[in-house]
């Protein structure tokens, strides 16, 4: 079984590089460096579509297929976190304003489908459940919200959360 590892380095100085390394068993392949021309903030992989990755930058996202940048999308708001559905069909992107933007992914483009507004601080993390039926988001105020993926309705809500999503 071959596993793809994408490394995102958070260095104390501005760096715009991402490295992709292939692992098979206990062996690793050569690292491929990708210059995304902006400081990366978050990274999300489509687990069932292994070549697809979404890298969050200040003004939007960079979409990767393999080691190739296929699009750099300016979203018009300050981006803080992202998650991509396991099959690569949907992305959720969080902003400094606490909003969650839900996008469908077609080819190399994003189409906004909904904006969810329940957070009171900058969104710091977004993750899908293993079966992708729900997703959770946490914010800078230590609040976590669980959402239904289909109805986009808020489910559980925690304040002063200290657990990792």
C-alpha positions in Angstrom: 0.0 0.0 0.0 1.4 3.4 -1.0 0.8 6.4 1.3 1.3 10.0 0.3 2.5 12.3 3.0 2.2 16.1 2.5 4.3 18.1 4.9 3.4 21.6 5.8 6.1 23.4 7.7 5.2 26.2 10.1 8.5 28.1 10.4 9.2 31.2 12.4 9.9 33.0 9.1 7.8 33.3 5.9 8.0 30.2 3.8 5.9 29.3 0.8 7.0 25.7 0.2 5.1 22.4 0.7 6.8 19.0 0.4 5.1 15.8 -0.8 6.8 12.5 0.1 5.5 9.0 -1.0 5.7 6.1 1.5 5.4 2.4 0.7 5.8 0.0 3.6 8.8 1.3 5.5 10.4 3.0 2.4 10.0 6.6 1.5 10.5 8.2 -1.9 12.0 11.4 -2.9 10.4 14.7 -1.7 8.9 17.0 -4.2 8.8 20.6 -3.2 6.0 22.9 -4.4 6.3 26.7 -4.2 2.8 28.0 -3.6 4.0 31.7 -3.4 2.2 32.4 -0.1 2.6 31.3 3.5 0.5 28.2 4.0 -2.0 28.2 7.0 -3.8 24.9 6.7 -3.7 21.7 4.6 -6.4 19.2 3.7 -6.2 16.0 1.6 -9.0 14.2 -0.2 -8.4 10.8 1.2 -10.2 8.9 -1.6 -8.8 11.1 -4.3 -5.1 11.0 -3.2 -3.7 13.5 -5.7 -6.1 16.3 -4.6 -5.0 18.7 -1.8 -6.3 22.1 -0.7 -3.8 24.5 0.9 -5.2 27.5 2.8 -3.4 30.9 2.4 -4.4 34.3 3.8 -6.6 35.3 0.8 -7.9 32.0 -0.4 -6.8 28.5 -1.3 -4.3 26.8 -3.6 -5.6 23.5 -5.2 -3.0 20.9 -5.9 -3.3 17.7 -8.0 -0.2 15.7 -7.4 2.7 18.1 -7.4 1.0 20.6 -9.8 -0.8 23.7 -8.7 -4.0 23.6 -10.7 -5.6 26.8 -9.3 -5.0 29.6 -6.9 -8.4 31.0 -5.8 -8.8 34.4 -4.1 -11.9 34.1 -2.0 -12.3 37.7 -1.0 -12.1 37.1 2.8 -9.4 36.4 5.3 -9.1 32.5 5.3 -8.0 30.7 8.5 -8.9 27.0 8.0 -10.1 24.4 5.5 -11.3 20.8 5.0 -11.9 18.8 1.9 -14.4 15.9 1.7 -12.8 12.5 1.4 -14.0 12.1 -2.2 -12.9 15.7 -3.2 -16.4 16.8 -4.1 -16.7 19.5 -1.4 -14.6 21.9 0.6 -15.4 23.9 3.7 -13.4 27.1 4.3 -13.4 29.1 7.5 -12.7 32.7 7.9 -11.3 35.2 10.4 -14.9 36.5 10.6 -16.2 33.2 12.0 -18.1 32.2 8.9 -17.9 28.7 7.3 -18.1 28.8 3.5 -19.2 25.6 1.8 -18.0 25.0 -1.7 -18.7 22.3 -4.3 -15.6 21.3 -6.2 -15.9 20.7 -10.0 -12.6 20.1 -11.8 -10.3 22.8 -10.5 -12.9 25.3 -9.5 -14.9 26.1 -6.4 -18.6 27.1 -6.4 -20.0 28.6 -3.1 -23.1 26.6 -2.0 -23.7 28.1 1.5 -22.4 30.3 4.2 -22.8 29.1 7.8 -22.7 31.7 10.6 -22.6 30.4 14.2 -19.1 31.0 15.3 -18.1 34.1 17.4 -14.3 33.9 16.6 -12.0 33.1 13.8 -12.4 29.5 12.6 -9.3 27.6 13.6 -10.0 24.0 12.6 -12.6 22.1 10.4 -12.8 18.3 10.1 -15.2 15.9 8.5 -16.4 12.7 10.3 -15.1 9.4 8.9 -18.4 8.8 7.1 -18.5 12.5 6.0 -22.1 12.8 7.2 -21.2 15.6 9.6 -18.4 18.0 10.1 -17.1 20.0 13.1 -15.5 23.4 13.3 -13.7 25.1 16.2 -12.9 28.7 16.7 -10.5 31.0 18.5 -13.0 31.5 21.3 -12.7 27.7 22.1 -16.2 27.0 20.8 -16.9 23.9 18.7 -19.9 23.3 16.5 -21.0 20.1 14.8 -22.9 20.5 11.6 -25.0 18.1 9.5 -23.4 18.0 6.0 -26.6 17.6 4.0 -29.0 19.9 5.8 -26.3 22.2 7.0 -28.0 22.6 10.3 -26.2 23.0 13.5 -26.1 20.0 15.8 -24.1 19.9 19.0 -22.4 23.0 20.3 -19.7 23.3 23.0 -18.3 26.4 24.7 -14.9 26.6 26.3 -13.8 23.4 24.5 -10.3 22.1 25.2 -10.4 18.9 23.2 -8.9 18.7 19.7 -11.3 18.3 16.8 
